[in-house]
Amino acid sequence: MRTTLLALAAAPWIAAAALAQQPVTPPTSPAAPAAPMAPAGDSSALEGLGLTPKQREKIRAIREETRQANAPLRDQARQLMGGRMYRDLTPTEQDSLRPKLEPIRQAMMANVRKGRYQIEAILTAEQREKFHQLMGRGEAPGGPPEN
């Protein structure tokens, strides 16, 4: 009973966090594209980098800029999906919407990549290396964003 009440109390916060980071087209099959990554990983990954206050402020601004850039794209995707989550659509609906959602997903991913490169540019070489390790990749990604 206590666990159930705790879960019910936490549900709105979990749902809000999930909705804020909901990928446009989560992978539901091998044909589904991969979901975009968070702008700079989660905050806990950044906490272990020994950031200066100035770095923290710059990163906060970059993350907010990325969030604002993706907000209209998320709204556009939600509108296409009739306000439902992608995973709640039928397979037929997913297949019919995928071509319309893919350009939105690509634009969101480009914004995320741009933010990630901006953040990496703020980090020292040591912080960047640790950031890549914390994010689950031992080396830097393949190059600057296309934009």
N, CA, C and O atoms as a GROMACS GRO file, in nm:
protein
  588
    1MET      N    1   0.082  -0.119   0.000
    1MET     CA    2   0.000   0.000   0.000
    1MET      C    3   0.086   0.126   0.000
    1MET      O    4   0.062   0.219  -0.076
    2ARG      N    5   0.187   0.127   0.085
    2ARG     CA    6   0.275   0.243   0.095
    2ARG      C    7   0.349   0.264  -0.037
    2ARG      O    8   0.363   0.378  -0.082
    3THR      N    9   0.396   0.156  -0.099
    3THR     CA   10   0.467   0.164  -0.226
    3THR      C   11   0.374   0.218  -0.334
    3THR      O   12   0.415   0.299  -0.417
    4THR      N   13   0.249   0.172  -0.333
    4THR     CA   14   0.152   0.218  -0.432
    4THR      C   15   0.126   0.367  -0.417
    4THR      O   16   0.123   0.439  -0.516
    5LEU      N   17   0.109   0.413  -0.294
    5LEU     CA   18   0.087   0.556  -0.271
    5LEU      C   19   0.207   0.639  -0.315
    5LEU      O   20   0.191   0.746  -0.375
    6LEU      N   21   0.326   0.589  -0.285
    6LEU     CA   22   0.448   0.659  -0.327
    6LEU      C   23   0.455   0.666  -0.479
    6LEU      O   24   0.489   0.770  -0.535
    7ALA      N   25   0.423   0.556  -0.545
    7ALA     CA   26   0.426   0.554  -0.691
    7ALA      C   27   0.324   0.651  -0.749
    7ALA      O   28   0.352   0.721  -0.846
    8LEU      N   29   0.204   0.655  -0.690
    8LEU     CA   30   0.102   0.748  -0.738
    8LEU      C   31   0.142   0.893  -0.715
    8LEU      O   32   0.114   0.979  -0.799
    9ALA      N   33   0.206   0.920  -0.604
    9ALA     CA   34   0.251   1.057  -0.576
    9ALA      C   35   0.361   1.100  -0.672
    9ALA      O   36   0.367   1.217  -0.710
   10ALA      N   37   0.447   1.009  -0.711
   10ALA     CA   38   0.559   1.041  -0.799
   10ALA      C   39   0.519   1.041  -0.946
   10ALA      O   40   0.591   1.097  -1.029
   11ALA      N   41   0.407   0.980  -0.980
   11ALA     CA   42   0.368   0.964  -1.120
   11ALA      C   43   0.362   1.095  -1.199
   11ALA      O   44   0.413   1.099  -1.311
   12PRO      N   45   0.302   1.203  -1.146
   12PRO     CA   46   0.299   1.327  -1.225
   12PRO      C   47   0.438   1.381  -1.257
   12PRO      O   48   0.460   1.432  -1.367
   13TRP      N   49   0.530   1.370  -1.163
   13TRP     CA   50   0.667   1.419  -1.187
   13TRP      C   51   0.736   1.333  -1.291
   13TRP      O   52   0.805   1.385  -1.380
   14ILE      N   53   0.719   1.204  -1.282
   14ILE     CA   54   0.780   1.112  -1.378
   14ILE      C   55   0.722   1.136  -1.516
   14ILE      O   56   0.795   1.140  -1.615
   15ALA      N   57   0.590   1.151  -1.523
   15ALA     CA   58   0.525   1.175  -1.652
   15ALA      C   59   0.571   1.307  -1.713
   15ALA      O   60   0.594   1.315  -1.834
   16ALA      N   61   0.584   1.411  -1.632
   16ALA     CA   62   0.628   1.540  -1.683
   16ALA      C   63   0.770   1.532  -1.736
   16ALA      O   64   0.801   1.588  -1.842
   17ALA      N   65   0.856   1.462  -1.664
   17ALA     CA   66   0.995   1.447  -1.710
   17ALA      C   67   1.001   1.366  -1.838
   17ALA      O   68   1.076   1.398  -1.929
   18ALA      N   69   0.921   1.261  -1.844
   18ALA     CA   70   0.920   1.177  -1.964
   18ALA      C   71   0.866   1.255  -2.084
   18ALA      O   72   0.920   1.243  -2.194
   19LEU      N   73   0.761   1.333  -2.063
   19LEU     CA   74   0.703   1.410  -2.172
   19LEU      C   75   0.801   1.515  -2.222
   19LEU      O   76   0.810   1.540  -2.342
   20ALA      N   77   0.874   1.576  -2.131
   20ALA     CA   78   0.970   1.679  -2.170
   20ALA      C   79   1.082   1.622  -2.255
   20ALA      O   80   1.138   1.692  -2.340
   21GLN      N   81   1.115   1.496  -2.233
   21GLN     CA   82   1.224   1.434  -2.307
   21GLN      C   83   1.174   1.330  -2.406
   21GLN      O   84   1.254   1.254  -2.461
   22GLN      N   85   1.042   1.325  -2.430
   22GLN     CA   86   0.985   1.224  -2.517
   22GLN      C   87   1.040   1.238  -2.658
   22GLN      O   88   1.022   1.342  -2.721
   23PRO      N   89   1.106   1.135  -2.709
   23PRO     CA   90   1.153   1.141  -2.847
   23PRO      C   91   1.034   1.137  -2.942
   23PRO      O   92   0.929   1.080  -2.911
   24VAL      N   93   1.050   1.198  -3.058
   24VAL     CA   94   0.943   1.204  -3.156
   24VAL      C   95   0.909   1.064  -3.205
   24VAL      O   96   0.791   1.029  -3.214
   25THR      N   97   1.010   0.984  -3.237
   25THR     CA   98   0.985   0.850  -3.287
   25THR      C   99   1.071   0.751  -3.212
   25THR      O  100   1.181   0.718  -3.256
   26PRO      N  101   1.023   0.703  -3.098
   26PRO     CA  102   1.103   0.608  -3.024
   26PRO      C  103   1.115   0.478  -3.102
   26PRO      O  104   1.024   0.441  -3.176
   27PRO      N  105   1.227   0.409  -3.086
   27PRO     CA  106   1.244   0.285  -3.159
   27PRO      C  107   1.143   0.181  -3.111
   27PRO      O  108   1.142   0.144  -2.994
   28THR      N  109   1.057   0.136  -3.203
   28THR     CA  110   0.960   0.032  -3.170
   28THR      C  111   0.983  -0.092  -3.254
   28THR      O  112   0.926  -0.197  -3.228
   29SER      N  113   1.066  -0.077  -3.353
   29SER     CA  114   1.098  -0.189  -3.439
   29SER      C  115   1.234  -0.163  -3.500
   29SER      O  116   1.286  -0.052  -3.491
   30PRO      N  117   1.293  -0.264  -3.564
   30PRO     CA  118   1.423  -0.240  -3.627
   30PRO      C  119   1.418  -0.131  -3.733
   30PRO      O  120   1.519  -0.068  -3.762
   31ALA      N  121   1.301  -0.107  -3.792
   31ALA     CA  122   1.289  -0.006  -3.896
   31ALA      C  123   1.275   0.135  -3.839
   31ALA      O  124   1.294   0.233  -3.910
   32ALA      N  125   1.240   0.145  -3.710
   32ALA     CA  126   1.220   0.276  -3.649
   32ALA      C  127   1.354   0.343  -3.623
   32ALA      O  128   1.449   0.277  -3.582
   33PRO      N  129   1.363   0.474  -3.646
   33PRO     CA  130   1.488   0.546  -3.623
   33PRO      C  131   1.518   0.561  -3.475
   33PRO      O  132   1.429   0.549  -3.391
   34ALA      N  133   1.642   0.586  -3.445
   34ALA     CA  134   1.685   0.604  -3.306
   34ALA      C  135   1.634   0.737  -3.253
   34ALA      O  136   1.612   0.831  -3.329
   35ALA      N  137   1.617   0.744  -3.123
   35ALA     CA  138   1.570   0.866  -3.058
   35ALA      C  139   1.684   0.965  -3.041
   35ALA      O  140   1.799   0.924  -3.029
   36PRO      N  141   1.652   1.095  -3.040
   36PRO     CA  142   1.757   1.195  -3.018
   36PRO      C  143   1.812   1.186  -2.876
   36PRO      O  144   1.742   1.141  -2.785
   37MET      N  145   1.934   1.229  -2.858
   37MET     CA  146   1.997   1.227  -2.727
   37MET      C  147   1.970   1.358  -2.655
   37MET      O  148   1.936   1.459  -2.717
   38ALA      N  149   1.984   1.356  -2.526
   38ALA     CA  150   1.967   1.478  -2.448
   38ALA      C  151   2.075   1.578  -2.487
   38ALA      O  152   2.183   1.538  -2.530
   39PRO      N  153   2.049   1.708  -2.472
   39PRO     CA  154   2.143   1.810  -2.517
   39PRO      C  155   2.284   1.794  -2.463
   39PRO      O  156   2.380   1.818  -2.536
   40ALA      N  157   2.298   1.753  -2.340
   40ALA     CA  158   2.434   1.738  -2.287
   40ALA      C  159   2.437   1.624  -2.189
   40ALA      O  160   2.514   1.625  -2.093
   41GLY      N  161   2.355   1.527  -2.212
   41GLY     CA  162   2.346   1.421  -2.116
   41GLY      C  163   2.266   1.472  -1.998
   41GLY      O  164   2.221   1.586  -1.998
   42ASP      N  165   2.247   1.389  -1.901
   42ASP     CA  166   2.170   1.437  -1.788
   42ASP      C  167   2.260   1.519  -1.696
   42ASP      O  168   2.382   1.517  -1.708
   43SER      N  169   2.198   1.591  -1.606
   43SER     CA  170   2.271   1.681  -1.518
   43SER      C  171   2.371   1.608  -1.430
   43SER      O  172   2.475   1.664  -1.396
   44SER      N  173   2.340   1.484  -1.394
   44SER     CA  174   2.432   1.409  -1.308
   44SER      C  175   2.564   1.383  -1.379
   44SER      O  176   2.668   1.379  -1.314
   45ALA      N  177   2.561   1.365  -1.511
   45ALA     CA  178   2.685   1.345  -1.586
   45ALA      C  179   2.770   1.471  -1.582
   45ALA      O  180   2.893   1.464  -1.575
   46LEU      N  181   2.705   1.586  -1.586
   46LEU     CA  182   2.778   1.712  -1.583
   46LEU      C  183   2.833   1.741  -1.444
   46LEU      O  184   2.935   1.809  -1.431
   47GLU      N  185   2.766   1.693  -1.340
   47GLU     CA  186   2.809   1.720  -1.203
   47GLU      C  187   2.948   1.665  -1.174
   47GLU      O  188   3.022   1.725  -1.096
   48GLY      N  189   2.985   1.555  -1.234
   48GLY     CA  190   3.113   1.494  -1.206
   48GLY      C  191   3.229   1.554  -1.282
   48GLY      O  192   3.340   1.501  -1.276
   49LEU      N  193   3.207   1.663  -1.354
   49LEU     CA  194   3.312   1.720  -1.438
   49LEU      C  195   3.392   1.830  -1.370
   49LEU      O  196   3.493   1.875  -1.424
   50GLY      N  197   3.350   1.875  -1.254
   50GLY     CA  198   3.420   1.983  -1.186
   50GLY      C  199   3.406   2.114  -1.261
   50GLY      O  200   3.504   2.185  -1.282
   51LEU      N  201   3.285   2.147  -1.302
   51LEU     CA  202   3.259   2.269  -1.378
   51LEU      C  203   3.277   2.393  -1.292
   51LEU      O  204   3.247   2.393  -1.173
   52THR      N  205   3.325   2.498  -1.354
   52THR     CA  206   3.334   2.628  -1.287
   52THR      C  207   3.195   2.693  -1.291
   52THR      O  208   3.111   2.652  -1.372
   53PRO      N  209   3.170   2.791  -1.208
   53PRO     CA  210   3.041   2.860  -1.213
   53PRO      C  211   3.014   2.922  -1.351
   53PRO      O  212   2.900   2.922  -1.398
   54LYS      N  213   3.118   2.974  -1.414
   54LYS     CA  214   3.102   3.033  -1.547
   54LYS      C  215   3.061   2.927  -1.650
   54LYS      O  216   2.976   2.951  -1.735
   55GLN      N  217   3.125   2.807  -1.642
   55GLN     CA  218   3.089   2.697  -1.732
   55GLN      C  219   2.945   2.654  -1.709
   55GLN      O  220   2.870   2.630  -1.804
   56ARG      N  221   2.907   2.644  -1.583
   56ARG     CA  222   2.770   2.604  -1.549
   56ARG      C  223   2.668   2.699  -1.610
   56ARG      O  224   2.567   2.656  -1.666
   57GLU      N  225   2.694   2.828  -1.600
   57GLU     CA  226   2.601   2.928  -1.654
   57GLU      C  227   2.593   2.917  -1.806
   57GLU      O  228   2.484   2.924  -1.862
   58LYS      N  229   2.706   2.901  -1.872
   58LYS     CA  230   2.706   2.888  -2.018
   58LYS      C  231   2.631   2.762  -2.060
   58LYS      O  232   2.554   2.765  -2.156
   59ILE      N  233   2.653   2.652  -1.991
   59ILE     CA  234   2.587   2.526  -2.023
   59ILE      C  235   2.437   2.538  -2.000
   59ILE      O  236   2.357   2.488  -2.080
   60ARG      N  237   2.399   2.602  -1.892
   60ARG     CA  238   2.257   2.622  -1.863
   60ARG      C  239   2.191   2.700  -1.979
   60ARG      O  240   2.081   2.666  -2.021
   61ALA      N  241   2.259   2.801  -2.029
   61ALA     CA  242   2.205   2.882  -2.139
   61ALA      C  243   2.195   2.799  -2.268
   61ALA      O  244   2.097   2.810  -2.341
   62ILE      N  245   2.295   2.717  -2.295
   62ILE     CA  246   2.294   2.632  -2.415
   62ILE      C  247   2.180   2.531  -2.407
   62ILE      O  248   2.108   2.511  -2.504
   63ARG      N  249   2.164   2.469  -2.292
   63ARG     CA  250   2.056   2.370  -2.275
   63ARG      C  251   1.920   2.436  -2.291
   63ARG      O  252   1.830   2.376  -2.351
   64GLU      N  253   1.903   2.555  -2.238
   64GLU     CA  254   1.776   2.626  -2.252
   64GLU      C  255   1.752   2.663  -2.399
   64GLU      O  256   1.640   2.651  -2.449
   65GLU      N  257   1.856   2.707  -2.467
   65GLU     CA  258   1.844   2.740  -2.609
   65GLU      C  259   1.802   2.617  -2.689
   65GLU      O  260   1.717   2.627  -2.778
   66THR      N  261   1.861   2.503  -2.659
   66THR     CA  262   1.826   2.379  -2.728
   66THR      C  263   1.682   2.340  -2.699
   66THR      O  264   1.608   2.300  -2.788
   67ARG      N  265   1.642   2.354  -2.573
   67ARG     CA  266   1.504   2.321  -2.535
   67ARG      C  267   1.406   2.410  -2.609
   67ARG      O  268   1.304   2.362  -2.659
   68GLN      N  269   1.437   2.540  -2.617
   68GLN     CA  270   1.349   2.634  -2.687
   68GLN      C  271   1.345   2.606  -2.837
   68GLN      O  272   1.240   2.619  -2.900
   69ALA      N  273   1.458   2.567  -2.894
   69ALA     CA  274   1.463   2.536  -3.037
   69ALA      C  275   1.379   2.412  -3.068
   69ALA      O  276   1.318   2.403  -3.175
   70ASN      N  277   1.376   2.316  -2.977
   70ASN     CA  278   1.303   2.193  -3.000
   70ASN      C  279   1.156   2.201  -2.960
   70ASN      O  280   1.077   2.116  -3.001
   71ALA      N  281   1.118   2.298  -2.880
   71ALA     CA  282   0.979   2.309  -2.833
   71ALA      C  283   0.877   2.315  -2.948
   71ALA      O  284   0.780   2.239  -2.945
   72PRO      N  285   0.895   2.401  -3.048
   72PRO     CA  286   0.796   2.403  -3.157
   72PRO      C  287   0.796   2.273  -3.237
   72PRO      O  288   0.692   2.232  -3.290
   73LEU      N  289   0.911   2.209  -3.247
   73LEU     CA  290   0.918   2.080  -3.318
   73LEU      C  291   0.841   1.973  -3.241
   73LEU      O  292   0.768   1.894  -3.301
   74ARG      N  293   0.858   1.971  -3.107
   74ARG     CA  294   0.782   1.876  -3.024
   74ARG      C  295   0.632   1.902  -3.039
   74ARG      O  296   0.553   1.808  -3.051
   75ASP      N  297   0.594   2.029  -3.038
   75ASP     CA  298   0.452   2.064  -3.054
   75ASP      C  299   0.399   2.019  -3.190
   75ASP      O  300   0.287   1.968  -3.201
   76GLN      N  301   0.479   2.036  -3.292
   76GLN     CA  302   0.439   1.995  -3.426
   76GLN      C  303   0.420   1.844  -3.431
   76GLN      O  304   0.324   1.795  -3.490
   77ALA      N  305   0.510   1.770  -3.369
   77ALA     CA  306   0.498   1.624  -3.366
   77ALA      C  307   0.375   1.581  -3.288
   77ALA      O  308   0.302   1.491  -3.330
   78ARG      N  309   0.352   1.645  -3.173
   78ARG     CA  310   0.233   1.611  -3.093
   78ARG      C  311   0.105   1.638  -3.172
   78ARG      O  312   0.008   1.562  -3.164
   79GLN      N  313   0.106   1.746  -3.246
   79GLN     CA  314  -0.012   1.779  -3.327
   79GLN      C  315  -0.034   1.672  -3.434
   79GLN      O  316  -0.148   1.628  -3.455
   80LEU      N  317   0.071   1.630  -3.500
   80LEU     CA  318   0.059   1.524  -3.601
   80LEU      C  319   0.006   1.394  -3.541
   80LEU      O  320  -0.068   1.320  -3.606
   81MET      N  321   0.044   1.368  -3.416
   81MET     CA  322   0.003   1.244  -3.350
   81MET      C  323  -0.129   1.260  -3.274
   81MET      O  324  -0.169   1.170  -3.199
   82GLY      N  325  -0.195   1.373  -3.292
   82GLY     CA  326  -0.323   1.395  -3.226
   82GLY      C  327  -0.312   1.403  -3.075
   82GLY      O  328  -0.406   1.366  -3.004
   83GLY      N  329  -0.199   1.450  -3.025
   83GLY     CA  330  -0.178   1.463  -2.882
   83GLY      C  331  -0.145   1.333  -2.812
   83GLY      O  332  -0.128   1.331  -2.690
   84ARG      N  333  -0.135   1.224  -2.886
   84ARG     CA  334  -0.102   1.095  -2.826
   84ARG      C  335   0.048   1.072  -2.832
   84ARG      O  336   0.120   1.135  -2.909
   85MET      N  337   0.092   0.979  -2.750
   85MET     CA  338   0.232   0.939  -2.752
   85MET      C  339   0.252   0.844  -2.871
   85MET      O  340   0.160   0.772  -2.909
   86TYR      N  341   0.370   0.845  -2.928
   86TYR     CA  342   0.400   0.760  -3.043
   86TYR      C  343   0.373   0.613  -3.010
   86TYR      O  344   0.316   0.541  -3.092
   87ARG      N  345   0.414   0.571  -2.893
   87ARG     CA  346   0.398   0.430  -2.856
   87ARG      C  347   0.252   0.390  -2.840
   87ARG      O  348   0.220   0.271  -2.843
   88ASP      N  349   0.161   0.489  -2.825
   88ASP     CA  350   0.019   0.460  -2.811
   88ASP      C  351  -0.053   0.451  -2.945
   88ASP      O  352  -0.170   0.414  -2.951
   89LEU      N  353   0.016   0.484  -3.052
   89LEU     CA  354  -0.042   0.474  -3.185
   89LEU      C  355  -0.042   0.328  -3.230
   89LEU      O  356   0.041   0.248  -3.187
   90THR      N  357  -0.134   0.296  -3.317
   90THR     CA  358  -0.135   0.161  -3.372
   90THR      C  359  -0.017   0.149  -3.468
   90THR      O  360   0.035   0.250  -3.516
   91PRO      N  361   0.027   0.026  -3.496
   91PRO     CA  362   0.136   0.010  -3.594
   91PRO      C  363   0.104   0.074  -3.729
   91PRO      O  364   0.194   0.129  -3.793
   92THR      N  365  -0.019   0.069  -3.771
   92THR     CA  366  -0.058   0.132  -3.898
   92THR      C  367  -0.042   0.283  -3.890
   92THR      O  368   0.008   0.346  -3.983
   93GLU      N  369  -0.087   0.342  -3.778
   93GLU     CA  370  -0.072   0.487  -3.760
   93GLU      C  371   0.075   0.526  -3.753
   93GLU      O  372   0.115   0.626  -3.811
   94GLN      N  373   0.155   0.447  -3.684
   94GLN     CA  374   0.298   0.475  -3.676
   94GLN      C  375   0.360   0.474  -3.815
   94GLN      O  376   0.438   0.563  -3.850
   95ASP      N  377   0.326   0.371  -3.894
   95ASP     CA  378   0.382   0.361  -4.029
   95ASP      C  379   0.340   0.478  -4.117
   95ASP      O  380   0.419   0.528  -4.197
   96SER      N  381   0.215   0.523  -4.103
   96SER     CA  382   0.169   0.633  -4.188
   96SER      C  383   0.229   0.767  -4.144
   96SER      O  384   0.250   0.855  -4.227
   97LEU      N  385   0.258   0.783  -4.014
   97LEU     CA  386   0.313   0.908  -3.964
   97LEU      C  387   0.465   0.916  -3.972
   97LEU      O  388   0.522   1.025  -3.973
   98ARG      N  389   0.531   0.802  -3.978
   98ARG     CA  390   0.677   0.801  -3.976
   98ARG      C  391   0.739   0.895  -4.079
   98ARG      O  392   0.832   0.968  -4.044
   99PRO      N  393   0.694   0.897  -4.205
   99PRO     CA  394   0.756   0.989  -4.302
   99PRO      C  395   0.737   1.137  -4.266
   99PRO      O  396   0.821   1.220  -4.299
  100LYS      N  397   0.628   1.170  -4.198
  100LYS     CA  398   0.604   1.308  -4.158
  100LYS      C  399   0.684   1.344  -4.033
  100LYS      O  400   0.726   1.458  -4.016
  101LEU      N  401   0.704   1.246  -3.946
  101LEU     CA  402   0.774   1.271  -3.821
  101LEU      C  403   0.926   1.269  -3.837
  101LEU      O  404   0.997   1.334  -3.760
  102GLU      N  405   0.976   1.197  -3.934
  102GLU     CA  406   1.121   1.183  -3.951
  102GLU      C  407   1.192   1.316  -3.970
  102GLU      O  408   1.296   1.338  -3.908
  103PRO      N  409   1.142   1.408  -4.055
  103PRO     CA  410   1.211   1.538  -4.068
  103PRO      C  411   1.211   1.617  -3.937
  103PRO      O  412   1.306   1.689  -3.908
  104ILE      N  413   1.105   1.604  -3.859
  104ILE     CA  414   1.098   1.672  -3.730
  104ILE      C  415   1.204   1.613  -3.638
  104ILE      O  416   1.276   1.687  -3.570
  105ARG      N  417   1.212   1.481  -3.634
  105ARG     CA  418   1.312   1.413  -3.551
  105ARG      C  419   1.453   1.453  -3.592
  105ARG      O  420   1.538   1.477  -3.506
  106GLN      N  421   1.478   1.459  -3.720
  106GLN     CA  422   1.611   1.497  -3.770
  106GLN      C  423   1.645   1.640  -3.728
  106GLN      O  424   1.759   1.667  -3.688
  107ALA      N  425   1.548   1.730  -3.735
  107ALA     CA  426   1.572   1.869  -3.694
  107ALA      C  427   1.601   1.876  -3.544
  107ALA      O  428   1.689   1.950  -3.501
  108MET      N  429   1.528   1.799  -3.465
  108MET     CA  430   1.552   1.796  -3.321
  108MET      C  431   1.692   1.742  -3.291
  108MET      O  432   1.764   1.796  -3.207
  109MET      N  433   1.729   1.636  -3.359
  109MET     CA  434   1.862   1.578  -3.338
  109MET      C  435   1.971   1.677  -3.377
  109MET      O  436   2.074   1.684  -3.310
  110ALA      N  437   1.950   1.752  -3.484
  110ALA     CA  438   2.049   1.852  -3.525
  110ALA      C  439   2.063   1.959  -3.417
  110ALA      O  440   2.175   2.003  -3.388
  111ASN      N  441   1.952   2.001  -3.357
  111ASN     CA  442   1.958   2.098  -3.248
  111ASN      C  443   2.034   2.041  -3.128
  111ASN      O  444   2.114   2.111  -3.065
  112VAL      N  445   2.009   1.916  -3.097
  112VAL     CA  446   2.076   1.851  -2.984
  112VAL      C  447   2.226   1.840  -3.012
  112VAL      O  448   2.308   1.868  -2.924
  113ARG      N  449   2.262   1.799  -3.133
  113ARG     CA  450   2.405   1.789  -3.168
  113ARG      C  451   2.472   1.925  -3.159
  113ARG      O  452   2.583   1.937  -3.107
  114LYS      N  453   2.406   2.027  -3.209
  114LYS     CA  454   2.462   2.162  -3.203
  114LYS      C  455   2.487   2.203  -3.058
  114LYS      O  456   2.593   2.256  -3.025
  115GLY      N  457   2.389   2.178  -2.971
  115GLY     CA  458   2.405   2.209  -2.829
  115GLY      C  459   2.518   2.130  -2.765
  115GLY      O  460   2.594   2.184  -2.685
  116ARG      N  461   2.528   2.003  -2.800
  116ARG     CA  462   2.634   1.919  -2.745
  116ARG      C  463   2.772   1.972  -2.786
  116ARG      O  464   2.863   1.979  -2.702
  117TYR      N  465   2.788   2.009  -2.912
  117TYR     CA  466   2.917   2.062  -2.956
  117TYR      C  467   2.948   2.196  -2.889
  117TYR      O  468   3.064   2.224  -2.857
  118GLN      N  469   2.846   2.277  -2.869
  118GLN     CA  470   2.868   2.404  -2.799
  118GLN      C  471   2.914   2.379  -2.656
  118GLN      O  472   3.002   2.447  -2.605
  119ILE      N  473   2.853   2.282  -2.591
  119ILE     CA  474   2.892   2.248  -2.454
  119ILE      C  475   3.032   2.190  -2.451
  119ILE      O  476   3.112   2.227  -2.366
  120GLU      N  477   3.062   2.100  -2.542
  120GLU     CA  478   3.195   2.041  -2.545
  120GLU      C  479   3.302   2.147  -2.568
  120GLU      O  480   3.414   2.134  -2.518
  121ALA      N  481   3.270   2.252  -2.643
  121ALA     CA  482   3.366   2.360  -2.668
  121ALA      C  483   3.397   2.438  -2.541
  121ALA      O  484   3.504   2.498  -2.530
  122ILE      N  485   3.306   2.438  -2.446
  122ILE     CA  486   3.325   2.509  -2.319
  122ILE      C  487   3.415   2.429  -2.225
  122ILE      O  488   3.481   2.487  -2.139
  123LEU      N  489   3.416   2.299  -2.239
  123LEU     CA  490   3.490   2.212  -2.147
  123LEU      C  491   3.640   2.212  -2.176
  123LEU      O  492   3.683   2.236  -2.289
  124THR      N  493   3.718   2.186  -2.073
  124THR     CA  494   3.861   2.166  -2.092
  124THR      C  495   3.880   2.028  -2.154
  124THR      O  496   3.787   1.949  -2.159
  125ALA      N  497   4.000   2.001  -2.201
  125ALA     CA  498   4.029   1.870  -2.262
  125ALA      C  499   4.001   1.757  -2.164
  125ALA      O  500   3.944   1.654  -2.202
  126GLU      N  501   4.039   1.775  -2.039
  126GLU     CA  502   4.017   1.671  -1.937
  126GLU      C  503   3.868   1.652  -1.910
  126GLU      O  504   3.820   1.539  -1.898
  127GLN      N  505   3.795   1.762  -1.902
  127GLN     CA  506   3.651   1.755  -1.878
  127GLN      C  507   3.580   1.688  -1.997
  127GLN      O  508   3.488   1.609  -1.978
  128ARG      N  509   3.625   1.722  -2.118
  128ARG     CA  510   3.565   1.663  -2.239
  128ARG      C  511   3.585   1.512  -2.240
  128ARG      O  512   3.492   1.437  -2.270
  129GLU      N  513   3.705   1.468  -2.206
  129GLU     CA  514   3.735   1.324  -2.203
  129GLU      C  515   3.646   1.255  -2.100
  129GLU      O  516   3.589   1.149  -2.128
  130LYS      N  517   3.635   1.314  -1.983
  130LYS     CA  518   3.552   1.256  -1.878
  130LYS      C  519   3.405   1.258  -1.919
  130LYS      O  520   3.330   1.164  -1.892
  131PHE      N  521   3.363   1.365  -1.984
  131PHE     CA  522   3.226   1.377  -2.033
  131PHE      C  523   3.193   1.262  -2.129
  131PHE      O  524   3.088   1.200  -2.118
  132HIS      N  525   3.284   1.236  -2.221
  132HIS     CA  526   3.261   1.126  -2.317
  132HIS      C  527   3.252   0.992  -2.246
  132HIS      O  528   3.170   0.908  -2.282
  133GLN      N  529   3.336   0.972  -2.144
  133GLN     CA  530   3.331   0.847  -2.068
  133GLN      C  531   3.200   0.836  -1.991
  133GLN      O  532   3.138   0.730  -1.989
  134LEU      N  533   3.157   0.945  -1.928
  134LEU     CA  534   3.033   0.944  -1.852
  134LEU      C  535   2.911   0.924  -1.943
  134LEU      O  536   2.811   0.866  -1.901
  135MET      N  537   2.921   0.970  -2.065
  135MET     CA  538   2.810   0.958  -2.159
  135MET      C  539   2.811   0.823  -2.229
  135MET      O  540   2.726   0.797  -2.315
  136GLY      N  541   2.905   0.738  -2.195
  136GLY     CA  542   2.906   0.604  -2.251
  136GLY      C  543   2.976   0.590  -2.384
  136GLY      O  544   2.955   0.492  -2.455
  137ARG      N  545   3.058   0.686  -2.417
  137ARG     CA  546   3.137   0.673  -2.539
  137ARG      C  547   3.278   0.716  -2.506
  137ARG      O  548   3.299   0.823  -2.449
  138GLY      N  549   3.372   0.634  -2.540
  138GLY     CA  550   3.509   0.657  -2.503
  138GLY      C  551   3.579   0.762  -2.584
  138GLY      O  552   3.689   0.806  -2.548
  139GLU      N  553   3.519   0.804  -2.694
  139GLU     CA  554   3.586   0.904  -2.777
  139GLU      C  555   3.486   1.006  -2.825
  139GLU      O  556   3.365   0.988  -2.813
  140ALA      N  557   3.536   1.113  -2.879
  140ALA     CA  558   3.450   1.222  -2.926
  140ALA      C  559   3.371   1.177  -3.048
  140ALA      O  560   3.416   1.091  -3.123
  141PRO      N  561   3.252   1.235  -3.068
  141PRO     CA  562   3.173   1.203  -3.185
  141PRO      C  563   3.241   1.249  -3.312
  141PRO      O  564   3.343   1.318  -3.309
  142GLY      N  565   3.184   1.209  -3.424
  142GLY     CA  566   3.248   1.224  -3.554
  142GLY      C  567   3.271   1.360  -3.611
  142GLY      O  568   3.322   1.362  -3.723
  143GLY      N  569   3.245   1.468  -3.558
  143GLY     CA  570   3.275   1.596  -3.621
  143GLY      C  571   3.174   1.701  -3.584
  143GLY      O  572   3.077   1.672  -3.514
  144PRO      N  573   3.195   1.822  -3.629
  144PRO     CA  574   3.104   1.932  -3.593
  144PRO      C  575   2.967   1.914  -3.656
  144PRO      O  576   2.953   1.840  -3.754
  145PRO      N  577   2.868   1.980  -3.603
  145PRO     CA  578   2.733   1.971  -3.661
  145PRO      C  579   2.731   2.030  -3.801
  145PRO      O  580   2.817   2.110  -3.838
  146GLU      N  581   2.633   1.988  -3.877
  146GLU     CA  582   2.623   2.030  -4.017
  146GLU      C  583   2.578   2.173  -4.029
  146GLU      O  584   2.608   2.236  -4.131
  147ASN      N  585   2.508   2.230  -3.931
  147ASN     CA  586   2.454   2.366  -3.942
  147ASN      C  587   2.560   2.466  -3.917
  147ASN      O  588   2.533   2.586  -3.923
   0.00000   0.00000   0.00000
